[in-house]
Amino acid sequence: MSTTDRVHLDQKGRLVIGDHAEVVRLAHDPETFSSIVSRHLQVPNGLDGAAHAEMRHLLDPFMDADAVAQLLPELERIAADLVARLDAADAPFGAVADLGARFAVRAQSAWLGWLPEWEEPLLQWVADNRVASRTGHPRATATTRNLSGSLARRPDDSARNLSWSRRRFLMNWRRHRGFEHLRTKAMNFSAK
């Protein structure tokens, strides 16, 4: 990107910003550039201002220093394994699909206690959802919006296992301080 096109519209009319100072300025201007980009609630990143701060205050304890310290060795192992496999392949790879998305799915699965065999269906769901979202048509995204529903259409036990994993995760969350307050706040946000 040259210095003359660091802020421009691409072929689809989307704003592309390649200047760090401009990115920072826009990130701090929610009046003009809101984080609310979907009609579906995305907590906390799809919220602005006080609502974002309130949800971060409620969610941050679940990723406090102790929680992260417990998870860190597994995340480091996942990252090292991915990089080693890509290095051993000695071939070009996609930073988003082959490294970023795969790391995100494995990290989330480690944190939530999801089964390793869900990696490919989860990556496929992410890819399908990305394609559907780019169409801009609500019908397209409706078919991929619900992860459990997407996995339920699979001929294996993915949906049942996902439901059990979700129940187990929520039981652990309930033991954590502030769960009921978080649940009440989330319900209030989704009702708006």
C-alpha positions as CSV (number, residue, x, y, z in Angstrom):
1,M,0.0,0.0,0.0
2,S,1.5,3.3,-1.0
3,T,1.3,6.5,1.0
4,T,-1.3,7.9,-1.3
5,D,-3.8,5.1,-0.8
6,R,-3.4,4.4,3.0
7,V,-7.0,5.4,3.5
8,H,-9.3,4.5,0.6
9,L,-12.4,2.5,-0.5
10,D,-11.8,-0.9,-2.1
11,Q,-13.6,-2.3,-5.2
12,K,-16.6,-3.2,-3.0
13,G,-16.9,0.2,-1.4
14,R,-15.4,-0.9,1.9
15,L,-13.2,1.5,3.8
16,V,-9.5,0.3,4.0
17,I,-7.2,2.0,6.4
18,G,-3.5,1.3,6.3
19,D,-2.3,4.1,8.5
20,H,-1.8,3.2,12.2
21,A,-2.5,6.7,13.5
22,E,-5.7,6.8,11.5
23,V,-6.7,3.4,12.8
24,V,-6.2,4.6,16.4
25,R,-8.1,7.8,15.8
26,L,-11.1,5.9,14.3
27,A,-11.0,3.3,17.1
28,H,-11.5,6.1,19.6
29,D,-14.4,7.6,17.6
30,P,-17.4,5.4,18.2
31,E,-19.8,8.2,17.2
32,T,-18.6,7.9,13.6
33,F,-17.3,4.4,13.5
34,S,-19.4,2.1,15.7
35,S,-18.5,-1.4,16.7
36,I,-22.1,-2.3,16.4
37,V,-21.9,-3.9,12.9
38,S,-24.5,-6.7,13.2
39,R,-28.1,-7.0,14.1
40,H,-27.0,-10.0,16.2
41,L,-25.5,-9.1,19.6
42,Q,-21.8,-9.7,19.8
43,V,-20.5,-9.3,23.4
44,P,-18.4,-7.3,24.1
45,N,-16.8,-6.3,20.8
46,G,-20.1,-5.4,19.1
47,L,-20.8,-2.8,21.8
48,D,-19.6,0.7,22.2
49,G,-18.8,3.0,25.1
50,A,-20.4,2.3,28.5
51,A,-22.1,-0.9,27.3
52,H,-18.7,-2.3,26.1
53,A,-17.0,-1.2,29.3
54,E,-19.7,-2.8,31.5
55,M,-19.6,-6.1,29.7
56,R,-15.7,-6.1,29.8
57,H,-16.0,-5.5,33.6
58,L,-18.3,-8.5,33.8
59,L,-16.3,-10.8,31.5
60,D,-12.7,-9.9,32.4
61,P,-12.7,-12.0,35.6
62,F,-13.1,-15.1,33.5
63,M,-9.8,-14.3,31.8
64,D,-8.0,-12.9,34.8
65,A,-4.3,-13.5,35.4
66,D,-5.0,-16.8,37.2
67,A,-7.3,-18.2,34.5
68,V,-4.8,-17.2,31.8
69,A,-1.8,-18.6,33.7
70,Q,-3.6,-22.0,33.9
71,L,-4.3,-21.9,30.2
72,L,-1.0,-20.5,28.9
73,P,1.0,-23.7,28.7
74,E,-1.7,-25.3,26.6
75,L,-1.9,-22.2,24.3
76,E,1.9,-22.1,23.9
77,R,1.8,-25.8,23.0
78,I,-0.9,-25.3,20.5
79,A,1.0,-22.3,18.9
80,A,4.3,-24.2,18.8
81,D,2.6,-27.3,17.2
82,L,0.9,-25.2,14.5
83,V,4.1,-23.3,13.6
84,A,6.2,-26.5,13.6
85,R,3.7,-28.2,11.2
86,L,3.6,-25.2,8.9
87,D,7.4,-25.0,9.0
88,A,7.8,-28.8,8.3
89,A,5.4,-28.5,5.3
90,D,7.8,-25.9,3.8
91,A,5.1,-24.5,1.6
92,P,3.2,-21.3,1.4
93,F,0.3,-21.0,3.8
94,G,-2.6,-18.7,4.6
95,A,-2.0,-16.6,7.7
96,V,-5.7,-16.4,8.4
97,A,-7.1,-19.8,7.4
98,D,-4.0,-22.0,8.1
99,L,-2.7,-20.3,11.2
100,G,-5.0,-17.7,12.7
101,A,-8.4,-19.5,12.4
102,R,-6.9,-22.9,13.4
103,F,-5.1,-21.4,16.4
104,A,-8.3,-19.6,17.4
105,V,-10.4,-22.8,17.2
106,R,-7.8,-24.8,19.1
107,A,-7.4,-22.2,21.8
108,Q,-11.1,-21.8,22.2
109,S,-11.6,-25.5,22.3
110,A,-8.9,-25.8,25.0
111,W,-10.5,-23.1,27.1
112,L,-14.1,-24.5,26.7
113,G,-13.1,-28.2,26.9
114,W,-14.3,-29.0,23.5
115,L,-13.2,-32.2,21.7
116,P,-10.3,-32.1,19.3
117,E,-12.3,-33.9,16.6
118,W,-14.6,-30.8,16.4
119,E,-11.7,-28.8,14.9
120,E,-12.5,-29.4,11.3
121,P,-16.3,-28.9,11.6
122,L,-15.7,-25.7,13.6
123,L,-13.3,-24.4,10.9
124,Q,-15.8,-25.3,8.3
125,W,-18.5,-23.5,10.2
126,V,-16.3,-20.4,10.5
127,A,-15.6,-20.5,6.7
128,D,-19.2,-21.0,5.9
129,N,-20.3,-18.2,8.2
130,R,-17.7,-15.8,6.7
131,V,-18.9,-16.5,3.2
132,A,-22.5,-16.1,4.2
133,S,-21.8,-12.9,6.1
134,R,-20.1,-11.4,3.1
135,T,-23.2,-11.8,0.9
136,G,-25.0,-9.3,3.1
137,H,-28.2,-11.3,2.9
138,P,-29.9,-12.3,6.2
139,R,-31.1,-15.6,4.7
140,A,-27.6,-16.7,3.9
141,T,-26.3,-16.0,7.4
142,A,-29.4,-17.6,9.0
143,T,-28.3,-21.0,7.8
144,T,-24.9,-20.7,9.6
145,R,-25.7,-18.5,12.6
146,N,-26.3,-21.2,15.1
147,L,-23.2,-23.4,15.6
148,S,-25.2,-26.1,17.4
149,G,-27.7,-26.2,14.6
150,S,-24.9,-26.4,12.0
151,L,-23.3,-29.3,13.9
152,A,-26.7,-31.0,14.4
153,R,-27.0,-31.4,10.6
154,R,-23.8,-33.5,10.7
155,P,-24.2,-37.3,10.7
156,D,-22.1,-37.8,13.8
157,D,-22.6,-36.9,17.5
158,S,-21.2,-33.3,17.2
159,A,-24.3,-31.5,18.3
160,R,-24.9,-33.8,21.3
161,N,-21.3,-33.5,22.4
162,L,-21.3,-29.8,21.9
163,S,-24.4,-29.5,24.1
164,W,-22.8,-31.6,26.8
165,S,-19.6,-29.6,26.6
166,R,-21.6,-26.3,26.9
167,R,-23.5,-27.6,30.0
168,R,-20.2,-28.7,31.6
169,F,-18.7,-25.3,30.8
170,L,-21.7,-23.4,32.3
171,M,-21.6,-25.5,35.4
172,N,-18.0,-24.4,35.9
173,W,-18.9,-20.8,35.2
174,R,-21.7,-20.9,37.8
175,R,-19.1,-21.7,40.5
176,H,-17.2,-18.5,39.5
177,R,-18.1,-15.3,41.3
178,G,-20.5,-13.0,39.5
179,F,-22.1,-15.6,37.2
180,E,-25.7,-14.7,38.0
181,H,-24.9,-10.9,37.6
182,L,-23.3,-11.6,34.2
183,R,-26.2,-13.8,33.1
184,T,-28.7,-11.1,34.1
185,K,-26.8,-8.4,32.3
186,A,-26.4,-10.5,29.1
187,M,-30.2,-11.2,29.2
188,N,-30.9,-7.5,29.5
189,F,-28.6,-6.6,26.6
190,S,-30.2,-9.3,24.3
191,A,-33.7,-8.0,25.2
192,K,-32.9,-4.5,23.9
